Amino acid sequence: MINLTNREKKLVYITFILCLIFGSYAFLLEPTIQSIQEKEALVTELSIEVDSYQLSFASITSLEAAYQNNLSELASLETLIGDYMQDEDVDRLVSEMLVDHYLTVSNFTLINNDADDYDINSAVAMAKSVQLTLSGDRDDFIDFVEVLYQRSDVVLTSLTMASDDEFEISFTIYMKAEQ
């Protein structure tokens, strides 16, 4: 064995301790620190992804609420239109209103608007246009127009007063389609 002096023993001891410190840092602490940093980056990414999912969930919830609101709105709109009427029923309805207002018809045109069909909450609605040329008292005609205006299933499309006792009117009656 080699005899070492105290000074050499101290240097070997200090070198051994320094190698032990740097070795433990290089082989133990540095990989652990890198692993922690990688995991922190992963946590940050996952946190951003979770926030994104939460925002998506919130928007889905609000869209679902808007959808339910639209369904209830459509259901209330569906109650505004009447049941399906044959052409004869429309003729009878309009004729009764005209008789009630003492108006005489010189031209009656009824048009089925198949192109205007649209969906309302799984029930298909349809429209029938009515064009009338009438004669009678002006005040009676104005009362007739007011009755049409108050109906939720009728939309006035044109109104012409040719003279004091001759009038032209067009309107559309909306109804549920034949089931």
Secondary structure as GFF3:
##gff-version 3
##sequence-region A 1 179
A	DSSP	alpha_helix	6	24	.	.	.	ID=ss1
A	DSSP	pi_helix	25	29	.	.	.	ID=ss2
A	DSSP	alpha_helix	30	78	.	.	.	ID=ss3
A	DSSP	alpha_helix	87	100	.	.	.	ID=ss4
A	DSSP	beta_strand	104	120	.	.	.	ID=ss5
A	DSSP	beta_strand	123	135	.	.	.	ID=ss6
A	DSSP	alpha_helix	138	150	.	.	.	ID=ss7
A	DSSP	beta_strand	154	161	.	.	.	ID=ss8
A	DSSP	beta_strand	166	176	.	.	.	ID=ss9
###
